[in-house]
Amino acid sequence: MELRICHLYPEVLNLYGDRGNILCMTRRLEVRGISCSVESVGIGDNPDLTQYDLFFIGGGQDFEQEVLLDDLRGGKGDSIRSAVRDGRTFLCICGGYQMMGHYYQTHDGVRCEFLGAADLYTVGGDRRMIGNYAYALGEESGGSTVVGFENHSGRTYLGEGVKPLGKVLKGFGNNGEDGTEGVRFNNLFGTYSHGPVLPKNPQFADHILKTALTQRYGSAVLEPLDDTMEMLSHYRVLEHYLRLSRS
Ligand code: GLN
Protein backbone atom coordinates (compact mmCIF):
# COMPACT_ATOMS: atom_id res chain seq x y z
CA MET A 1 0.00 0.00 0.00
CA GLU A 2 1.04 3.57 -0.52
CA LEU A 3 -0.42 7.01 0.01
CA ARG A 4 0.27 10.11 -2.07
CA ILE A 5 -0.04 13.27 0.00
CA CYS A 6 -0.41 16.76 -1.47
CA HIS A 7 0.55 19.70 0.74
CA LEU A 8 -1.37 22.64 -0.71
CA TYR A 9 0.05 26.15 -0.34
CA PRO A 10 2.75 25.31 2.22
CA GLU A 11 4.51 28.63 1.55
CA VAL A 12 1.46 30.67 2.55
CA LEU A 13 -0.74 28.58 4.84
CA ASN A 14 1.29 27.31 7.77
CA LEU A 15 0.57 28.64 11.25
CA TYR A 16 1.50 27.22 14.65
CA GLY A 17 3.46 24.37 13.12
CA ASP A 18 0.50 23.03 11.11
CA ARG A 19 3.07 21.30 8.90
CA GLY A 20 3.64 18.94 11.83
CA ASN A 21 0.46 17.17 10.73
CA ILE A 22 2.25 16.01 7.60
CA LEU A 23 5.23 14.78 9.64
CA CYS A 24 2.86 12.93 11.95
CA MET A 25 0.95 11.24 9.12
CA THR A 26 4.05 10.21 7.17
CA ARG A 27 5.67 8.82 10.32
CA ARG A 28 2.57 6.81 11.27
CA LEU A 29 2.50 5.32 7.78
CA GLU A 30 6.24 4.59 7.60
CA VAL A 31 6.44 2.71 10.90
CA ARG A 32 3.68 0.46 9.59
CA GLY A 33 5.59 -0.18 6.38
CA ILE A 34 3.18 1.83 4.22
CA SER A 35 5.08 3.99 1.78
CA CYS A 36 4.07 7.56 1.16
CA SER A 37 5.15 10.57 -0.83
CA VAL A 38 4.56 14.24 -0.07
CA GLU A 39 4.46 16.85 -2.79
CA SER A 40 4.08 20.56 -2.24
CA VAL A 41 1.74 22.42 -4.55
CA GLY A 42 1.93 26.19 -4.24
CA ILE A 43 0.88 29.38 -6.00
CA GLY A 44 1.35 29.05 -9.77
CA ASP A 45 1.74 25.25 -9.71
CA ASN A 46 -0.91 23.35 -11.62
CA PRO A 47 -0.27 19.62 -11.44
CA ASP A 48 -3.00 17.04 -12.02
CA LEU A 49 -4.60 16.81 -8.57
CA THR A 50 -6.29 13.49 -9.35
CA GLN A 51 -2.96 11.77 -8.66
CA TYR A 52 -3.17 12.46 -4.89
CA ASP A 53 -4.99 10.51 -2.17
CA LEU A 54 -4.78 12.96 0.71
CA PHE A 55 -4.63 16.75 0.75
CA PHE A 56 -3.43 18.92 3.60
CA ILE A 57 -4.05 22.68 3.90
CA GLY A 58 -2.80 24.64 6.92
CA GLY A 59 -4.02 27.87 8.49
CA GLY A 60 -3.33 31.48 7.53
CA GLN A 61 -4.38 34.99 8.40
CA ASP A 62 -6.87 37.08 6.43
CA PHE A 63 -4.06 38.59 4.34
CA GLU A 64 -2.69 35.22 3.20
CA GLN A 65 -6.20 34.02 2.37
CA GLU A 66 -6.75 37.05 0.14
CA VAL A 67 -3.41 36.44 -1.60
CA LEU A 68 -4.60 32.99 -2.71
CA LEU A 69 -7.83 34.09 -4.36
CA ASP A 70 -6.33 34.66 -7.83
CA ASP A 71 -4.56 31.34 -7.79
CA LEU A 72 -7.76 29.50 -6.84
CA ARG A 73 -9.59 31.14 -9.73
CA GLY A 74 -6.86 30.06 -12.16
CA GLY A 75 -8.10 26.46 -12.37
CA LYS A 76 -6.90 25.05 -9.09
CA GLY A 77 -10.21 25.84 -7.41
CA ASP A 78 -12.08 23.61 -9.88
CA SER A 79 -9.63 20.77 -9.33
CA ILE A 80 -9.96 21.05 -5.54
CA ARG A 81 -13.77 21.05 -5.76
CA SER A 82 -13.66 17.94 -7.97
CA ALA A 83 -11.31 16.18 -5.57
CA VAL A 84 -13.68 16.85 -2.64
CA ARG A 85 -16.65 15.69 -4.71
CA ASP A 86 -14.78 12.51 -5.70
CA GLY A 87 -14.22 11.63 -2.05
CA ARG A 88 -10.50 12.38 -1.80
CA THR A 89 -9.43 12.91 1.80
CA PHE A 90 -8.73 16.47 2.94
CA LEU A 91 -7.49 17.79 6.26
CA CYS A 92 -7.94 21.56 6.33
CA ILE A 93 -6.98 23.77 9.26
CA CYS A 94 -8.48 27.14 10.22
CA GLY A 95 -7.82 29.53 7.29
CA GLY A 96 -7.55 26.46 5.03
CA TYR A 97 -10.84 25.20 6.43
CA GLN A 98 -12.57 28.55 5.86
CA MET A 99 -11.27 28.48 2.28
CA MET A 100 -13.30 25.33 1.51
CA GLY A 101 -16.52 27.22 2.24
CA HIS A 102 -18.49 29.64 0.08
CA TYR A 103 -17.00 32.89 1.33
CA TYR A 104 -15.27 34.76 4.13
CA GLN A 105 -16.54 38.20 5.01
CA THR A 106 -13.71 39.83 6.98
CA HIS A 107 -14.40 42.08 9.95
CA ASP A 108 -13.33 45.14 7.91
CA GLY A 109 -15.82 44.35 5.15
CA VAL A 110 -13.71 42.56 2.52
CA ARG A 111 -15.59 39.65 1.01
CA CYS A 112 -13.39 36.76 -0.15
CA GLU A 113 -15.25 34.42 -2.49
CA PHE A 114 -13.92 30.98 -1.66
CA LEU A 115 -14.30 27.51 -3.13
CA GLY A 116 -17.76 26.42 -2.08
CA ALA A 117 -16.42 22.87 -1.90
CA ALA A 118 -18.39 22.42 1.33
CA ASP A 119 -21.62 24.13 2.39
CA LEU A 120 -20.37 26.65 4.96
CA TYR A 121 -19.44 30.30 5.23
CA THR A 122 -17.44 32.48 7.60
CA VAL A 123 -17.95 35.98 8.95
CA GLY A 124 -15.21 37.92 10.75
CA GLY A 125 -16.04 39.02 14.29
CA ASP A 126 -14.62 41.73 16.54
CA ARG A 127 -13.10 39.41 19.12
CA ARG A 128 -10.65 36.64 18.54
CA MET A 129 -11.46 33.18 19.79
CA ILE A 130 -8.19 32.00 21.27
CA GLY A 131 -7.09 29.14 23.46
CA ASN A 132 -6.78 25.44 24.01
CA TYR A 133 -10.06 23.67 23.37
CA ALA A 134 -11.53 20.19 23.06
CA TYR A 135 -14.31 18.49 21.13
CA ALA A 136 -15.85 15.07 20.69
CA LEU A 137 -15.63 13.82 17.11
CA GLY A 138 -18.81 12.56 15.48
CA GLU A 139 -19.14 8.79 15.08
CA GLU A 140 -18.41 9.04 11.34
CA SER A 141 -15.05 10.62 12.24
CA GLY A 142 -14.08 7.99 14.78
CA GLY A 143 -15.79 9.35 17.91
CA SER A 144 -12.60 10.12 19.88
CA THR A 145 -11.91 13.32 21.84
CA VAL A 146 -9.62 15.87 20.18
CA VAL A 147 -7.60 18.59 21.92
CA GLY A 148 -6.30 21.53 19.91
CA PHE A 149 -5.46 25.21 19.92
CA GLU A 150 -7.70 27.74 18.19
CA ASN A 151 -7.06 31.35 17.20
CA HIS A 152 -9.54 32.91 14.81
CA SER A 153 -11.86 35.86 14.49
CA GLY A 154 -13.88 34.18 11.74
CA ARG A 155 -17.14 32.57 12.84
CA THR A 156 -18.08 29.66 10.64
CA TYR A 157 -21.66 28.56 10.05
CA LEU A 158 -22.55 25.23 8.49
CA GLY A 159 -25.21 24.74 5.83
CA GLU A 160 -27.73 21.96 5.46
CA GLY A 161 -25.58 19.66 3.37
CA VAL A 162 -22.75 19.10 5.86
CA LYS A 163 -22.17 17.79 9.39
CA PRO A 164 -19.94 19.27 12.07
CA LEU A 165 -16.69 17.45 12.64
CA GLY A 166 -17.49 17.34 16.35
CA LYS A 167 -19.21 18.82 19.37
CA VAL A 168 -17.35 21.38 21.50
CA LEU A 169 -16.50 20.21 25.03
CA LYS A 170 -14.64 23.37 25.99
CA GLY A 171 -13.69 26.44 23.96
CA PHE A 172 -15.30 28.17 20.97
CA GLY A 173 -15.20 25.90 17.91
CA ASN A 174 -16.91 27.10 14.74
CA ASN A 175 -18.50 30.27 16.09
CA GLY A 176 -18.69 30.23 19.89
CA GLU A 177 -22.49 29.97 19.68
CA ASP A 178 -23.87 26.69 18.42
CA GLY A 179 -21.48 24.17 20.03
CA THR A 180 -20.22 22.82 16.72
CA GLU A 181 -16.61 22.41 15.67
CA GLY A 182 -15.31 21.97 12.15
CA VAL A 183 -16.93 20.21 9.26
CA ARG A 184 -17.19 16.69 7.92
CA PHE A 185 -18.33 16.45 4.32
CA ASN A 186 -17.54 13.42 2.13
CA ASN A 187 -13.94 12.78 3.16
CA LEU A 188 -13.16 16.40 3.95
CA PHE A 189 -12.19 17.08 7.57
CA GLY A 190 -12.15 20.81 8.36
CA THR A 191 -11.17 22.07 11.80
CA TYR A 192 -9.99 25.15 13.69
CA SER A 193 -7.34 23.08 15.49
CA HIS A 194 -3.78 24.28 15.21
CA GLY A 195 -1.11 22.85 17.39
CA PRO A 196 -0.39 20.83 15.18
CA VAL A 197 -3.47 18.78 15.95
CA LEU A 198 -2.59 15.24 14.87
CA PRO A 199 0.51 14.39 16.98
CA LYS A 200 -1.45 14.71 20.24
CA ASN A 201 -4.59 13.09 18.83
CA PRO A 202 -3.34 9.79 17.37
CA GLN A 203 -6.81 8.25 17.01
CA PHE A 204 -7.89 11.16 14.86
CA ALA A 205 -4.65 10.87 12.83
CA ASP A 206 -5.29 7.18 12.18
CA HIS A 207 -8.91 7.81 11.30
CA ILE A 208 -7.83 10.23 8.58
CA LEU A 209 -5.17 7.85 7.25
CA LYS A 210 -7.63 4.97 7.24
CA THR A 211 -10.16 7.10 5.36
CA ALA A 212 -7.60 7.88 2.65
CA LEU A 213 -6.38 4.27 2.37
CA THR A 214 -9.94 2.93 2.25
CA GLN A 215 -10.85 5.41 -0.45
CA ARG A 216 -7.93 4.18 -2.52
CA TYR A 217 -7.92 0.43 -1.77
CA GLY A 218 -11.50 -0.32 -0.70
CA SER A 219 -10.50 -1.30 2.84
CA ALA A 220 -7.58 -0.79 5.21
CA VAL A 221 -6.48 -2.13 8.58
CA LEU A 222 -3.96 -0.07 10.54
CA GLU A 223 -2.02 -2.02 13.12
CA PRO A 224 -1.96 -0.31 16.54
CA LEU A 225 1.12 1.73 17.49
CA ASP A 226 2.58 2.49 20.90
CA ASP A 227 1.01 5.91 21.52
CA THR A 228 2.06 6.30 25.16
CA MET A 229 3.85 9.63 24.61
CA GLU A 230 1.17 10.97 22.29
CA MET A 231 -1.59 10.19 24.80
CA LEU A 232 0.42 11.72 27.65
CA SER A 233 0.44 15.03 25.78
CA HIS A 234 -3.25 14.59 24.86
CA TYR A 235 -4.26 14.07 28.49
CA ARG A 236 -1.97 16.86 29.67
CA VAL A 237 -3.93 19.37 27.58
CA LEU A 238 -7.28 17.79 28.45
CA GLU A 239 -6.79 17.58 32.19
CA HIS A 240 -4.27 20.26 33.09
CA TYR A 241 -5.19 23.10 30.72
CA LEU A 242 -8.86 22.37 30.09
CA ARG A 243 -9.77 20.78 33.42
CA LEU A 244 -11.75 18.06 31.67
CA SER A 245 -11.76 14.44 32.72
CA ARG A 246 -11.02 11.44 30.52
CA SER A 247 -14.15 9.95 28.99
N1 GLN B 1 -7.93 34.54 9.19
C1 GLN B 1 -8.76 33.64 9.82
C2 GLN B 1 -9.39 34.13 11.11
O1 GLN B 1 -8.78 34.83 11.90
C3 GLN B 1 -7.98 32.35 10.02
C4 GLN B 1 -6.92 32.43 11.06
C5 GLN B 1 -6.13 31.18 11.21
O2 GLN B 1 -5.93 30.39 10.26
N2 GLN B 1 -5.59 30.98 12.42
O3 GLN B 1 -10.51 33.79 11.32
Residues whose N, C-alpha, C, O or C-beta is under 5 A from the ligand:
A	BS01	LIG	G59 G60 Q61 D62 I93 C94 G95 N151 H152 S153 G154
